[in-house]
Amino acid sequence: MKMIAFASRHNLSGRLSVPGSKSHTIRAVLIATMANGLSTIKNPLPSEDCLSATRAARAFGSDVKIEKGVWTIQSSQDGLKVPDDVIDCGNSGTTYYFATAISGTLNDYVVLTGDYQIRRRPVGKLLEAMRDLGAFAVTTRINSNAAPVI
């Protein structure tokens, strides 16, 4: 059996808006937190995981403004700040791992946590790599699947 397809040319014009990506939004928020100055994220995905990233950004000293379709992050002029409290990453694994790594750049202790599932994610290899680079990095339990202290 043969298949025959006919295609005709048509002019197509217009604008296309691609929905925001959770992965890209979280990365953009946390990278903006480490950058100097004001960063603008257009068309972010306003999911719970992405909002967890904004809470981490605030904990590290950034001023985060959330408006429909545009988020702005003004990083601290004095660099990253040691959080005053535990950073709760909710159920965002990406935020959890990125915030753990960012914490290793600070000169004081940072404690991270998350929901039930996040607190059971393995962080041992990440903490081992951070220790190899000179950071203090341990978990709050004997196993490597617990909240890290950096």
N, CA, C and O atoms as a GROMACS GRO file, in nm:
protein
  600
    1MET      N    1   0.084  -0.117   0.000
    1MET     CA    2   0.000   0.000   0.000
    1MET      C    3   0.089   0.124   0.000
    1MET      O    4   0.186   0.131   0.076
    2LYS      N    5   0.057   0.219  -0.084
    2LYS     CA    6   0.131   0.344  -0.095
    2LYS      C    7   0.059   0.455  -0.020
    2LYS      O    8  -0.064   0.461  -0.015
    3MET      N    9   0.141   0.542   0.037
    3MET     CA   10   0.083   0.661   0.101
    3MET      C   11   0.128   0.781   0.021
    3MET      O   12   0.246   0.796  -0.009
    4ILE      N   13   0.036   0.864  -0.014
    4ILE     CA   14   0.066   0.985  -0.089
    4ILE      C   15   0.019   1.104  -0.006
    4ILE      O   16  -0.094   1.108   0.042
    5ALA      N   17   0.109   1.200   0.010
    5ALA     CA   18   0.076   1.320   0.086
    5ALA      C   19   0.094   1.442  -0.003
    5ALA      O   20   0.192   1.451  -0.077
    6PHE      N   21   0.002   1.533   0.005
    6PHE     CA   22   0.011   1.658  -0.069
    6PHE      C   23   0.021   1.772   0.031
    6PHE      O   24  -0.056   1.779   0.127
    7ALA      N   25   0.113   1.859   0.008
    7ALA     CA   26   0.128   1.977   0.094
    7ALA      C   27   0.123   2.100   0.007
    7ALA      O   28   0.187   2.107  -0.098
    8SER      N   29   0.047   2.196   0.050
    8SER     CA   30   0.042   2.321  -0.024
    8SER      C   31   0.103   2.431   0.063
    8SER      O   32   0.100   2.423   0.185
    9ARG      N   33   0.156   2.530  -0.002
    9ARG     CA   34   0.220   2.640   0.070
    9ARG      C   35   0.115   2.737   0.122
    9ARG      O   36   0.019   2.771   0.053
   10HIS      N   37   0.137   2.779   0.244
   10HIS     CA   38   0.052   2.882   0.304
   10HIS      C   39   0.141   2.979   0.378
   10HIS      O   40   0.244   2.941   0.434
   11ASN      N   41   0.103   3.102   0.377
   11ASN     CA   42   0.175   3.201   0.457
   11ASN      C   43   0.119   3.197   0.598
   11ASN      O   44  -0.002   3.200   0.620
   12LEU      N   45   0.208   3.190   0.691
   12LEU     CA   46   0.169   3.186   0.831
   12LEU      C   47   0.241   3.298   0.902
   12LEU      O   48   0.362   3.316   0.886
   13SER      N   49   0.169   3.374   0.980
   13SER     CA   50   0.233   3.481   1.055
   13SER      C   51   0.165   3.494   1.191
   13SER      O   52   0.052   3.447   1.210
   14GLY      N   53   0.234   3.556   1.282
   14GLY     CA   54   0.179   3.576   1.416
   14GLY      C   55   0.287   3.566   1.520
   14GLY      O   56   0.406   3.561   1.489
   15ARG      N   57   0.245   3.562   1.644
   15ARG     CA   58   0.338   3.552   1.756
   15ARG      C   59   0.307   3.425   1.833
   15ARG      O   60   0.192   3.383   1.845
   16LEU      N   61   0.410   3.366   1.882
   16LEU     CA   62   0.395   3.244   1.959
   16LEU      C   63   0.460   3.264   2.095
   16LEU      O   64   0.573   3.313   2.105
   17SER      N   65   0.390   3.228   2.198
   17SER     CA   66   0.444   3.238   2.333
   17SER      C   67   0.454   3.098   2.391
   17SER      O   68   0.354   3.027   2.404
   18VAL      N   69   0.575   3.058   2.425
   18VAL     CA   70   0.598   2.925   2.480
   18VAL      C   71   0.578   2.931   2.631
   18VAL      O   72   0.627   3.023   2.696
   19PRO      N   73   0.505   2.835   2.687
   19PRO     CA   74   0.485   2.836   2.832
   19PRO      C   75   0.617   2.829   2.907
   19PRO      O   76   0.714   2.772   2.858
   20GLY      N   77   0.620   2.887   3.025
   20GLY     CA   78   0.740   2.883   3.108
   20GLY      C   79   0.774   2.740   3.147
   20GLY      O   80   0.687   2.654   3.156
   21SER      N   81   0.900   2.718   3.171
   21SER     CA   82   0.951   2.586   3.211
   21SER      C   83   0.987   2.590   3.359
   21SER      O   84   1.052   2.684   3.405
   22LYS      N   85   0.945   2.488   3.433
   22LYS     CA   86   0.980   2.480   3.575
   22LYS      C   87   1.131   2.477   3.593
   22LYS      O   88   1.186   2.552   3.674
   23SER      N   89   1.196   2.393   3.518
   23SER     CA   90   1.341   2.378   3.528
   23SER      C   91   1.413   2.509   3.497
   23SER      O   92   1.504   2.550   3.570
   24HIS      N   93   1.373   2.575   3.390
   24HIS     CA   94   1.438   2.701   3.351
   24HIS      C   95   1.409   2.812   3.452
   24HIS      O   96   1.497   2.892   3.484
   25THR      N   97   1.285   2.817   3.501
   25THR     CA   98   1.248   2.921   3.596
   25THR      C   99   1.328   2.909   3.725
   25THR      O  100   1.381   3.009   3.775
   26ILE      N  101   1.338   2.788   3.779
   26ILE     CA  102   1.413   2.769   3.904
   26ILE      C  103   1.559   2.808   3.885
   26ILE      O  104   1.616   2.879   3.967
   27ARG      N  105   1.618   2.762   3.777
   27ARG     CA  106   1.759   2.795   3.750
   27ARG      C  107   1.776   2.946   3.734
   27ARG      O  108   1.872   3.004   3.786
   28ALA      N  109   1.686   3.010   3.661
   28ALA     CA  110   1.695   3.155   3.640
   28ALA      C  111   1.687   3.230   3.773
   28ALA      O  112   1.763   3.324   3.795
   29VAL      N  113   1.596   3.189   3.860
   29VAL     CA  114   1.581   3.256   3.991
   29VAL      C  115   1.709   3.244   4.073
   29VAL      O  116   1.757   3.342   4.129
   30LEU      N  117   1.764   3.123   4.080
   30LEU     CA  118   1.881   3.103   4.165
   30LEU      C  119   2.008   3.161   4.104
   30LEU      O  120   2.096   3.206   4.178
   31ILE      N  121   2.020   3.160   3.973
   31ILE     CA  122   2.134   3.225   3.909
   31ILE      C  123   2.125   3.377   3.928
   31ILE      O  124   2.226   3.442   3.953
   32ALA      N  125   2.004   3.432   3.916
   32ALA     CA  126   1.985   3.576   3.939
   32ALA      C  127   2.022   3.613   4.082
   32ALA      O  128   2.071   3.723   4.106
   33THR      N  129   1.998   3.524   4.175
   33THR     CA  130   2.034   3.548   4.315
   33THR      C  131   2.184   3.562   4.332
   33THR      O  132   2.230   3.639   4.417
   34MET      N  133   2.260   3.490   4.252
   34MET     CA  134   2.406   3.496   4.261
   34MET      C  135   2.465   3.609   4.176
   34MET      O  136   2.581   3.645   4.194
   35ALA      N  137   2.386   3.664   4.085
   35ALA     CA  138   2.434   3.771   3.997
   35ALA      C  139   2.437   3.904   4.071
   35ALA      O  140   2.375   3.918   4.177
   36ASN      N  141   2.506   4.000   4.015
   36ASN     CA  142   2.507   4.135   4.071
   36ASN      C  143   2.399   4.217   4.002
   36ASN      O  144   2.390   4.216   3.879
   37GLY      N  145   2.318   4.287   4.079
   37GLY     CA  146   2.221   4.377   4.020
   37GLY      C  147   2.083   4.318   4.002
   37GLY      O  148   2.044   4.223   4.070
   38LEU      N  149   2.009   4.378   3.908
   38LEU     CA  150   1.870   4.343   3.883
   38LEU      C  151   1.860   4.245   3.767
   38LEU      O  152   1.919   4.266   3.662
   39SER      N  153   1.785   4.138   3.788
   39SER     CA  154   1.759   4.041   3.682
   39SER      C  155   1.609   4.034   3.659
   39SER      O  156   1.531   4.042   3.754
   40THR      N  157   1.569   4.019   3.535
   40THR     CA  158   1.428   4.007   3.498
   40THR      C  159   1.405   3.872   3.433
   40THR      O  160   1.476   3.834   3.340
   41ILE      N  161   1.306   3.801   3.482
   41ILE     CA  162   1.269   3.672   3.424
   41ILE      C  163   1.132   3.690   3.361
   41ILE      O  164   1.034   3.719   3.430
   42LYS      N  165   1.126   3.674   3.231
   42LYS     CA  166   1.001   3.691   3.158
   42LYS      C  167   0.936   3.556   3.136
   42LYS      O  168   1.003   3.457   3.105
   43ASN      N  169   0.805   3.552   3.150
   43ASN     CA  170   0.724   3.433   3.130
   43ASN      C  171   0.769   3.317   3.219
   43ASN      O  172   0.784   3.205   3.171
   44PRO      N  173   0.789   3.342   3.350
   44PRO     CA  174   0.827   3.232   3.439
   44PRO      C  175   0.707   3.141   3.464
   44PRO      O  176   0.592   3.182   3.445
   45LEU      N  177   0.733   3.020   3.506
   45LEU     CA  178   0.626   2.929   3.543
   45LEU      C  179   0.597   2.948   3.692
   45LEU      O  180   0.684   2.920   3.775
   46PRO      N  181   0.478   2.996   3.728
   46PRO     CA  182   0.448   3.022   3.869
   46PRO      C  183   0.402   2.897   3.945
   46PRO      O  184   0.296   2.898   4.008
   47SER      N  185   0.481   2.791   3.939
   47SER     CA  186   0.446   2.667   4.009
   47SER      C  187   0.496   2.671   4.153
   47SER      O  188   0.575   2.759   4.189
   48GLU      N  189   0.452   2.578   4.234
   48GLU     CA  190   0.498   2.571   4.374
   48GLU      C  191   0.649   2.553   4.381
   48GLU      O  192   0.714   2.615   4.464
   49ASP      N  193   0.704   2.467   4.294
   49ASP     CA  194   0.849   2.446   4.294
   49ASP      C  195   0.924   2.576   4.263
   49ASP      O  196   1.026   2.606   4.326
   50CYS      N  197   0.873   2.652   4.168
   50CYS     CA  198   0.938   2.778   4.131
   50CYS      C  199   0.925   2.880   4.244
   50CYS      O  200   1.016   2.960   4.267
   51LEU      N  201   0.812   2.879   4.312
   51LEU     CA  202   0.795   2.970   4.426
   51LEU      C  203   0.888   2.930   4.541
   51LEU      O  204   0.932   3.015   4.618
   52SER      N  205   0.918   2.800   4.554
   52SER     CA  206   1.018   2.756   4.653
   52SER      C  207   1.153   2.818   4.621
   52SER      O  208   1.227   2.857   4.712
   53ALA      N  209   1.186   2.827   4.493
   53ALA     CA  210   1.312   2.889   4.452
   53ALA      C  211   1.314   3.037   4.490
   53ALA      O  212   1.418   3.090   4.530
   54THR      N  213   1.200   3.106   4.477
   54THR     CA  214   1.197   3.248   4.515
   54THR      C  215   1.214   3.264   4.666
   54THR      O  216   1.274   3.361   4.711
   55ARG      N  217   1.160   3.170   4.744
   55ARG     CA  218   1.180   3.177   4.889
   55ARG      C  219   1.327   3.156   4.924
   55ARG      O  220   1.379   3.222   5.014
   56ALA      N  221   1.392   3.066   4.854
   56ALA     CA  222   1.536   3.046   4.876
   56ALA      C  223   1.613   3.172   4.838
   56ALA      O  224   1.705   3.213   4.909
   57ALA      N  225   1.574   3.234   4.726
   57ALA     CA  226   1.641   3.358   4.682
   57ALA      C  227   1.627   3.466   4.789
   57ALA      O  228   1.724   3.536   4.819
   58ARG      N  229   1.509   3.479   4.846
   58ARG     CA  230   1.488   3.578   4.953
   58ARG      C  231   1.573   3.544   5.075
   58ARG      O  232   1.631   3.633   5.138
   59ALA      N  233   1.581   3.415   5.107
   59ALA     CA  234   1.662   3.373   5.222
   59ALA      C  235   1.808   3.410   5.202
   59ALA      O  236   1.878   3.442   5.298
   60PHE      N  237   1.855   3.406   5.077
   60PHE     CA  238   1.994   3.442   5.046
   60PHE      C  239   2.013   3.593   5.030
   60PHE      O  240   2.122   3.639   4.995
   61GLY      N  241   1.907   3.672   5.056
   61GLY     CA  242   1.921   3.817   5.058
   61GLY      C  243   1.869   3.892   4.938
   61GLY      O  244   1.883   4.014   4.931
   62SER      N  245   1.810   3.823   4.841
   62SER     CA  246   1.758   3.892   4.723
   62SER      C  247   1.619   3.946   4.748
   62SER      O  248   1.542   3.891   4.826
   63ASP      N  249   1.588   4.056   4.680
   63ASP     CA  250   1.453   4.112   4.682
   63ASP      C  251   1.382   4.059   4.558
   63ASP      O  252   1.424   4.085   4.446
   64VAL      N  253   1.276   3.983   4.579
   64VAL     CA  254   1.204   3.920   4.468
   64VAL      C  255   1.067   3.983   4.454
   64VAL      O  256   0.992   3.991   4.551
   65LYS      N  257   1.036   4.029   4.334
   65LYS     CA  258   0.903   4.083   4.305
   65LYS      C  259   0.838   3.993   4.200
   65LYS      O  260   0.896   3.966   4.095
   66ILE      N  261   0.716   3.949   4.231
   66ILE     CA  262   0.645   3.858   4.142
   66ILE      C  263   0.523   3.930   4.087
   66ILE      O  264   0.432   3.968   4.161
   67GLU      N  265   0.522   3.948   3.956
   67GLU     CA  266   0.407   4.005   3.887
   67GLU      C  267   0.370   3.909   3.776
   67GLU      O  268   0.451   3.824   3.737
   68LYS      N  269   0.250   3.921   3.726
   68LYS     CA  270   0.205   3.830   3.621
   68LYS      C  271   0.296   3.842   3.498
   68LYS      O  272   0.306   3.948   3.437
   69GLY      N  273   0.361   3.731   3.465
   69GLY     CA  274   0.444   3.726   3.346
   69GLY      C  275   0.586   3.778   3.361
   69GLY      O  276   0.668   3.759   3.271
   70VAL      N  277   0.617   3.843   3.474
   70VAL     CA  278   0.752   3.898   3.493
   70VAL      C  279   0.790   3.890   3.641
   70VAL      O  280   0.717   3.936   3.728
   71TRP      N  281   0.904   3.830   3.665
   71TRP     CA  282   0.961   3.828   3.801
   71TRP      C  283   1.091   3.906   3.797
   71TRP      O  284   1.170   3.890   3.703
   72THR      N  285   1.114   3.989   3.898
   72THR     CA  286   1.242   4.060   3.907
   72THR      C  287   1.313   4.018   4.036
   72THR      O  288   1.252   4.002   4.141
   73ILE      N  289   1.443   4.001   4.023
   73ILE     CA  290   1.525   3.963   4.136
   73ILE      C  291   1.638   4.064   4.148
   73ILE      O  292   1.723   4.076   4.060
   74GLN      N  293   1.638   4.136   4.259
   74GLN     CA  294   1.745   4.230   4.289
   74GLN      C  295   1.835   4.161   4.390
   74GLN      O  296   1.797   4.141   4.505
   75SER      N  297   1.954   4.125   4.346
   75SER     CA  298   2.045   4.056   4.437
   75SER      C  299   2.099   4.156   4.539
   75SER      O  300   2.100   4.276   4.516
   76SER      N  301   2.144   4.102   4.650
   76SER     CA  302   2.200   4.186   4.755
   76SER      C  303   2.329   4.251   4.707
   76SER      O  304   2.412   4.185   4.646
   77GLN      N  305   2.345   4.380   4.734
   77GLN     CA  306   2.468   4.450   4.693
   77GLN      C  307   2.589   4.400   4.768
   77GLN      O  308   2.703   4.416   4.723
   78ASP      N  309   2.566   4.339   4.883
   78ASP     CA  310   2.676   4.287   4.965
   78ASP      C  311   2.704   4.140   4.937
   78ASP      O  312   2.776   4.076   5.013
   79GLY      N  313   2.650   4.086   4.831
   79GLY     CA  314   2.668   3.945   4.799
   79GLY      C  315   2.564   3.860   4.871
   79GLY      O  316   2.474   3.912   4.938
   80LEU      N  317   2.577   3.730   4.857
   80LEU     CA  318   2.482   3.639   4.920
   80LEU      C  319   2.485   3.655   5.071
   80LEU      O  320   2.591   3.673   5.131
   81LYS      N  321   2.370   3.647   5.131
   81LYS     CA  322   2.355   3.662   5.276
   81LYS      C  323   2.334   3.524   5.337
   81LYS      O  324   2.270   3.437   5.277
   82VAL      N  325   2.388   3.504   5.456
   82VAL     CA  326   2.361   3.381   5.530
   82VAL      C  327   2.216   3.389   5.578
   82VAL      O  328   2.180   3.485   5.646
   83PRO      N  329   2.133   3.291   5.544
   83PRO     CA  330   1.992   3.296   5.583
   83PRO      C  331   1.975   3.302   5.735
   83PRO      O  332   2.052   3.243   5.810
   84ASP      N  333   1.872   3.374   5.778
   84ASP     CA  334   1.839   3.385   5.920
   84ASP      C  335   1.769   3.261   5.973
   84ASP      O  336   1.762   3.240   6.094
   85ASP      N  337   1.716   3.179   5.882
   85ASP     CA  338   1.637   3.064   5.922
   85ASP      C  339   1.666   2.948   5.826
   85ASP      O  340   1.741   2.964   5.729
   86VAL      N  341   1.608   2.834   5.855
   86VAL     CA  342   1.620   2.717   5.768
   86VAL      C  343   1.557   2.750   5.633
   86VAL      O  344   1.452   2.816   5.628
   87ILE      N  345   1.618   2.706   5.523
   87ILE     CA  346   1.560   2.724   5.390
   87ILE      C  347   1.471   2.604   5.362
   87ILE      O  348   1.519   2.490   5.357
   88ASP      N  349   1.341   2.629   5.345
   88ASP     CA  350   1.246   2.522   5.315
   88ASP      C  351   1.223   2.518   5.164
   88ASP      O  352   1.166   2.610   5.106
   89CYS      N  353   1.269   2.412   5.102
   89CYS     CA  354   1.261   2.397   4.957
   89CYS      C  355   1.132   2.331   4.911
   89CYS      O  356   1.116   2.300   4.793
   90GLY      N  357   1.039   2.309   5.004
   90GLY     CA  358   0.912   2.247   4.967
   90GLY      C  359   0.934   2.110   4.906
   90GLY      O  360   0.998   2.025   4.966
   91ASN      N  361   0.881   2.090   4.786
   91ASN     CA  362   0.899   1.963   4.714
   91ASN      C  363   0.985   1.984   4.590
   91ASN      O  364   0.976   1.905   4.495
   92SER      N  365   1.067   2.087   4.589
   92SER     CA  366   1.149   2.118   4.471
   92SER      C  367   1.290   2.061   4.485
   92SER      O  368   1.374   2.117   4.555
   93GLY      N  369   1.313   1.951   4.418
   93GLY     CA  370   1.446   1.890   4.420
   93GLY      C  371   1.551   1.979   4.358
   93GLY      O  372   1.663   1.987   4.409
   94THR      N  373   1.517   2.047   4.250
   94THR     CA  374   1.613   2.135   4.185
   94THR      C  375   1.654   2.248   4.279
   94THR      O  376   1.772   2.280   4.291
   95THR      N  377   1.555   2.309   4.345
   95THR     CA  378   1.587   2.414   4.442
   95THR      C  379   1.673   2.359   4.555
   95THR      O  380   1.769   2.423   4.598
   96TYR      N  381   1.640   2.241   4.603
   96TYR     CA  382   1.712   2.176   4.713
   96TYR      C  383   1.859   2.157   4.678
   96TYR      O  384   1.947   2.191   4.757
   97TYR      N  385   1.885   2.102   4.560
   97TYR     CA  386   2.024   2.075   4.521
   97TYR      C  387   2.100   2.204   4.490
   97TYR      O  388   2.216   2.218   4.530
   98PHE      N  389   2.038   2.297   4.419
   98PHE     CA  390   2.105   2.423   4.388
   98PHE      C  391   2.132   2.504   4.515
   98PHE      O  392   2.241   2.557   4.532
   99ALA      N  393   2.032   2.512   4.604
   99ALA     CA  394   2.051   2.589   4.728
   99ALA      C  395   2.157   2.525   4.816
   99ALA      O  396   2.230   2.595   4.886
  100THR      N  397   2.167   2.393   4.813
  100THR     CA  398   2.273   2.324   4.888
  100THR      C  399   2.409   2.368   4.836
  100THR      O  400   2.498   2.403   4.914
  101ALA      N  401   2.425   2.366   4.704
  101ALA     CA  402   2.553   2.406   4.644
  101ALA      C  403   2.583   2.554   4.670
  101ALA      O  404   2.697   2.589   4.703
  102ILE      N  405   2.484   2.640   4.655
  102ILE     CA  406   2.504   2.783   4.680
  102ILE      C  407   2.548   2.806   4.825
  102ILE      O  408   2.633   2.891   4.852
  103SER      N  409   2.490   2.731   4.917
  103SER     CA  410   2.523   2.745   5.060
  103SER      C  411   2.670   2.721   5.087
  103SER      O  412   2.726   2.778   5.182
  104GLY      N  413   2.733   2.638   5.007
  104GLY     CA  414   2.874   2.609   5.025
  104GLY      C  415   2.965   2.728   4.999
  104GLY      O  416   3.083   2.724   5.034
  105THR      N  417   2.913   2.834   4.938
  105THR     CA  418   2.994   2.953   4.910
  105THR      C  419   2.992   3.052   5.027
  105THR      O  420   3.065   3.151   5.025
  106LEU      N  421   2.911   3.025   5.128
  106LEU     CA  422   2.895   3.118   5.240
  106LEU      C  423   2.990   3.083   5.354
  106LEU      O  424   3.041   2.971   5.361
  107ASN      N  425   3.012   3.178   5.442
  107ASN     CA  426   3.107   3.160   5.552
  107ASN      C  427   3.040   3.128   5.685
  107ASN      O  428   3.098   3.153   5.791
  108ASP      N  429   2.920   3.074   5.682
  108ASP     CA  430   2.850   3.036   5.804
  108ASP      C  431   2.759   2.919   5.771
  108ASP      O  432   2.750   2.878   5.656
  109TYR      N  433   2.690   2.867   5.871
  109TYR     CA  434   2.607   2.749   5.851
  109TYR      C  435   2.474   2.783   5.787
  109TYR      O  436   2.414   2.887   5.814
  110VAL      N  437   2.429   2.693   5.700
  110VAL     CA  438   2.298   2.702   5.637
  110VAL      C  439   2.234   2.564   5.651
  110VAL      O  440   2.299   2.463   5.626
  111VAL      N  441   2.107   2.561   5.691
  111VAL     CA  442   2.034   2.435   5.701
  111VAL      C  443   1.922   2.438   5.599
  111VAL      O  444   1.848   2.536   5.588
  112LEU      N  445   1.910   2.328   5.524
  112LEU     CA  446   1.804   2.317   5.424
  112LEU      C  447   1.711   2.203   5.462
  112LEU      O  448   1.752   2.104   5.522
  113THR      N  449   1.585   2.219   5.425
  113THR     CA  450   1.487   2.114   5.446
  113THR      C  451   1.386   2.120   5.332
  113THR      O  452   1.399   2.201   5.241
  114GLY      N  453   1.289   2.034   5.340
  114GLY     CA  454   1.183   2.030   5.241
  114GLY      C  455   1.072   1.942   5.294
  114GLY      O  456   1.069   1.910   5.413
  115ASP      N  457   0.982   1.904   5.206
  115ASP     CA  458   0.874   1.818   5.251
  115ASP      C  459   0.926   1.675   5.275
  115ASP      O  460   1.045   1.648   5.262
  116TYR      N  461   0.835   1.587   5.309
  116TYR     CA  462   0.870   1.449   5.343
  116TYR      C  463   0.956   1.383   5.234
  116TYR      O  464   1.056   1.317   5.265
  117GLN      N  465   0.917   1.400   5.109
  117GLN     CA  466   0.992   1.337   4.999
  117GLN      C  467   1.131   1.398   4.983
  117GLN      O  468   1.229   1.325   4.964
  118ILE      N  469   1.140   1.528   4.990
  118ILE     CA  470   1.270   1.595   4.973
  118ILE      C  471   1.367   1.555   5.083
  118ILE      O  472   1.486   1.535   5.056
  119ARG      N  473   1.318   1.542   5.204
  119ARG     CA  474   1.406   1.507   5.316
  119ARG      C  475   1.462   1.365   5.304
  119ARG      O  476   1.549   1.326   5.381
  120ARG      N  477   1.413   1.290   5.210
  120ARG     CA  478   1.463   1.154   5.188
  120ARG      C  479   1.544   1.140   5.060
  120ARG      O  480   1.586   1.030   5.024
  121ARG      N  481   1.565   1.249   4.992
  121ARG     CA  482   1.646   1.244   4.868
  121ARG      C  483   1.793   1.230   4.903
  121ARG      O  484   1.841   1.288   5.001
  122PRO      N  485   1.865   1.154   4.824
  122PRO     CA  486   2.009   1.139   4.851
  122PRO      C  487   2.086   1.267   4.819
  122PRO      O  488   2.075   1.321   4.709
  123VAL      N  489   2.163   1.313   4.915
  123VAL     CA  490   2.250   1.430   4.893
  123VAL      C  491   2.395   1.397   4.923
  123VAL      O  492   2.482   1.484   4.915
  124GLY      N  493   2.421   1.272   4.957
  124GLY     CA  494   2.556   1.232   4.997
  124GLY      C  495   2.663   1.265   4.896
  124GLY      O  496   2.768   1.318   4.932
  125LYS      N  497   2.640   1.235   4.769
  125LYS     CA  498   2.741   1.261   4.664
  125LYS      C  499   2.767   1.410   4.648
  125LYS      O  500   2.882   1.452   4.631
  126LEU      N  501   2.661   1.490   4.653
  126LEU     CA  502   2.677   1.636   4.643
  126LEU      C  503   2.757   1.689   4.762
  126LEU      O  504   2.849   1.770   4.744
  127LEU      N  505   2.724   1.644   4.881
  127LEU     CA  506   2.795   1.690   5.000
  127LEU      C  507   2.940   1.644   4.998
  127LEU      O  508   3.030   1.718   5.041
  128GLU      N  509   2.964   1.524   4.949
  128GLU     CA  510   3.102   1.474   4.936
  128GLU      C  511   3.182   1.562   4.841
  128GLU      O  512   3.297   1.596   4.870
  129ALA      N  513   3.122   1.598   4.728
  129ALA     CA  514   3.190   1.685   4.632
  129ALA      C  515   3.217   1.822   4.694
  129ALA      O  516   3.323   1.881   4.672
  130MET      N  517   3.123   1.872   4.772
  130MET     CA  518   3.142   2.002   4.837
  130MET      C  519   3.255   1.995   4.940
  130MET      O  520   3.335   2.088   4.950
  131ARG      N  521   3.262   1.886   5.014
  131ARG     CA  522   3.371   1.869   5.111
  131ARG      C  523   3.505   1.862   5.039
  131ARG      O  524   3.605   1.917   5.086
  132ASP      N  525   3.508   1.795   4.923
  132ASP     CA  526   3.632   1.788   4.844
  132ASP      C  527   3.679   1.927   4.803
  132ASP      O  528   3.799   1.949   4.784
  133LEU      N  529   3.585   2.021   4.789
  133LEU     CA  530   3.619   2.159   4.752
  133LEU      C  531   3.643   2.248   4.874
  133LEU      O  532   3.667   2.368   4.859
  134GLY      N  533   3.636   2.190   4.994
  134GLY     CA  534   3.668   2.266   5.114
  134GLY      C  535   3.551   2.314   5.196
  134GLY      O  536   3.571   2.382   5.296
  135ALA      N  537   3.430   2.281   5.157
  135ALA     CA  538   3.312   2.325   5.233
  135ALA      C  539   3.284   2.229   5.348
  135ALA      O  540   3.315   2.110   5.340
  136PHE      N  541   3.226   2.282   5.454
  136PHE     CA  542   3.172   2.198   5.561
  136PHE      C  543   3.035   2.155   5.513
  136PHE      O  544   2.950   2.240   5.486
  137ALA      N  545   3.010   2.025   5.502
  137ALA     CA  546   2.882   1.977   5.451
  137ALA      C  547   2.849   1.842   5.512
  137ALA      O  548   2.919   1.743   5.488
  138VAL      N  549   2.742   1.838   5.592
  138VAL     CA  550   2.699   1.714   5.657
  138VAL      C  551   2.547   1.706   5.650
  138VAL      O  552   2.480   1.803   5.612
  139THR      N  553   2.493   1.590   5.686
  139THR     CA  554   2.348   1.577   5.697
  139THR      C  555   2.311   1.574   5.845
  139THR      O  556   2.396   1.553   5.931
  140THR      N  557   2.183   1.595   5.872
  140THR     CA  558   2.136   1.596   6.010
  140THR      C  559   2.111   1.456   6.064
  140THR      O  560   2.073   1.440   6.180
  141ARG      N  561   2.130   1.354   5.982
  141ARG     CA  562   2.114   1.214   6.023
  141ARG      C  563   2.235   1.136   5.976
  141ARG      O  564   2.313   1.184   5.893
  142ILE      N  565   2.250   1.015   6.028
  142ILE     CA  566   2.363   0.930   5.990
  142ILE      C  567   2.361   0.898   5.841
  142ILE      O  568   2.465   0.901   5.775
  143ASN      N  569   2.242   0.869   5.787
  143ASN     CA  570   2.237   0.837   5.643
  143ASN      C  571   2.251   0.965   5.561
  143ASN      O  572   2.239   1.075   5.615
  144SER      N  573   2.276   0.949   5.432
  144SER     CA  574   2.296   1.067   5.348
  144SER      C  575   2.166   1.117   5.287
  144SER      O  576   2.168   1.201   5.196
  145ASN      N  577   2.053   1.067   5.335
  145ASN     CA  578   1.923   1.109   5.283
  145ASN      C  579   1.850   1.193   5.387
  145ASN      O  580   1.737   1.162   5.425
  146ALA      N  581   1.912   1.297   5.431
  146ALA     CA  582   1.851   1.385   5.532
  146ALA      C  583   1.890   1.529   5.502
  146ALA      O  584   1.975   1.556   5.417
  147ALA      N  585   1.826   1.619   5.574
  147ALA     CA  586   1.852   1.762   5.551
  147ALA      C  587   2.000   1.795   5.570
  147ALA      O  588   2.060   1.758   5.671
  148PRO      N  589   2.058   1.866   5.473
  148PRO     CA  590   2.199   1.902   5.487
  148PRO      C  591   2.222   2.027   5.571
  148PRO      O  592   2.138   2.117   5.577
  149VAL      N  593   2.337   2.029   5.635
  149VAL     CA  594   2.387   2.148   5.703
  149VAL      C  595   2.516   2.184   5.632
  149VAL      O  596   2.609   2.103   5.628
  150ILE      N  597   2.524   2.303   5.577
  150ILE     CA  598   2.640   2.346   5.500
  150ILE      C  599   2.710   2.456   5.576
  150ILE      O  600   2.812   2.508   5.530
   0.00000   0.00000   0.00000
